[in-house]
Amino acid sequence: MSRKRNVSYIKPEDPHFLKMLKKEAGYDDRNHKFDKLENNEEDFVDDEESEKPQVVVLKSGDLTAEEAEAESQRLEKEKNESKADLTQKVIFQAKLKPTMLPDSKSLKRKNKARQKSSRQLLSFAGEEDVGE
């Protein structure tokens, strides 16, 4: 098994005739796939003022726009300053499937299915006997 880990590939140099053909055709070996995708600062800019949520104060205890802005800055500052605790073991939990969650809708569906199955099926044999 240890031999499989040490497997590597070294691309051989192109033969002379291929080099000449590529040079004549203007072929470029570079990968141009990501040339279009430049990381501009515009891509990483926070929401503009017009894109932020609108603050509506309905009661006297609600946050005002200034308080909401201050709170969001405080939370962001806490997030940036806090470091991950590397002494604890990282535990990943599997996502619960909808069937695993106790849901009232799924229980109702099961009950309806049971009720339908318990009903008697239509029988046409009785009609033939009645008609004679």
ZIWOPE-V910553 format. One record per residue. OMEGA is omega in whole degrees, 0 to 359 (* if undefined). D_FIRST is the distance of its C-alpha to the first C-alpha in Angstrom with 2 decimals. Layout:
BEGIN
omega:OMEGA d_first:D_FIRST
omega:OMEGA d_first:D_FIRST
END
This chain:
BEGIN
omega:183 d_first:0.00
omega:178 d_first:3.77
omega:182 d_first:5.37
omega:181 d_first:5.51
omega:184 d_first:7.18
omega:180 d_first:9.52
omega:177 d_first:10.84
omega:182 d_first:14.55
omega:176 d_first:17.74
omega:182 d_first:21.00
omega:180 d_first:23.97
omega:179 d_first:26.22
omega:180 d_first:29.88
omega:175 d_first:32.21
omega:185 d_first:34.45
omega:182 d_first:38.05
omega:177 d_first:39.62
omega:177 d_first:37.36
omega:181 d_first:38.22
omega:179 d_first:41.88
omega:180 d_first:41.70
omega:180 d_first:39.98
omega:179 d_first:42.56
omega:182 d_first:45.43
omega:182 d_first:44.21
omega:181 d_first:43.55
omega:179 d_first:39.92
omega:183 d_first:38.04
omega:183 d_first:34.24
omega:177 d_first:34.29
omega:183 d_first:33.13
omega:186 d_first:36.43
omega:186 d_first:35.05
omega:180 d_first:35.68
omega:180 d_first:38.75
omega:186 d_first:41.13
omega:175 d_first:39.56
omega:180 d_first:40.96
omega:177 d_first:40.87
omega:177 d_first:44.56
omega:179 d_first:46.01
omega:180 d_first:47.86
omega:186 d_first:44.65
omega:182 d_first:44.16
omega:177 d_first:47.80
omega:180 d_first:48.85
omega:175 d_first:51.19
omega:183 d_first:54.58
omega:182 d_first:57.68
omega:182 d_first:58.47
omega:181 d_first:55.01
omega:180 d_first:55.13
omega:180 d_first:56.29
omega:181 d_first:60.01
omega:178 d_first:61.38
omega:180 d_first:64.18
omega:181 d_first:66.12
omega:182 d_first:67.68
omega:183 d_first:68.57
omega:182 d_first:69.56
omega:182 d_first:66.29
omega:178 d_first:64.00
omega:174 d_first:62.19
omega:181 d_first:63.89
omega:181 d_first:62.12
omega:179 d_first:62.22
omega:179 d_first:60.86
omega:178 d_first:58.02
omega:179 d_first:57.12
omega:179 d_first:57.25
omega:179 d_first:55.07
omega:177 d_first:52.41
omega:179 d_first:52.41
omega:180 d_first:52.13
omega:179 d_first:49.14
omega:179 d_first:47.39
omega:178 d_first:48.14
omega:181 d_first:46.71
omega:181 d_first:43.54
omega:183 d_first:43.11
omega:183 d_first:43.92
omega:179 d_first:41.83
omega:179 d_first:38.36
omega:178 d_first:35.44
omega:185 d_first:35.08
omega:180 d_first:31.67
omega:181 d_first:32.21
omega:178 d_first:31.94
omega:179 d_first:28.87
omega:182 d_first:28.50
omega:177 d_first:28.95
omega:179 d_first:28.65
omega:178 d_first:30.79
omega:179 d_first:30.52
omega:179 d_first:33.53
omega:177 d_first:36.13
omega:180 d_first:36.92
omega:180 d_first:40.63
omega:182 d_first:40.77
omega:182 d_first:39.62
omega:176 d_first:42.40
omega:185 d_first:45.73
omega:182 d_first:47.91
omega:180 d_first:51.53
omega:181 d_first:51.37
omega:178 d_first:48.64
omega:179 d_first:50.64
omega:180 d_first:53.77
omega:180 d_first:52.04
omega:180 d_first:50.88
omega:179 d_first:54.43
omega:180 d_first:55.96
omega:179 d_first:53.66
omega:180 d_first:54.70
omega:180 d_first:58.35
omega:182 d_first:58.16
omega:181 d_first:56.56
omega:178 d_first:59.23
omega:180 d_first:62.08
omega:178 d_first:63.67
omega:179 d_first:62.85
omega:180 d_first:65.74
omega:180 d_first:67.36
omega:180 d_first:69.57
omega:180 d_first:70.81
omega:180 d_first:73.36
omega:179 d_first:74.97
omega:180 d_first:75.75
omega:182 d_first:77.50
omega:183 d_first:79.50
omega:184 d_first:80.67
omega:* d_first:82.20
END
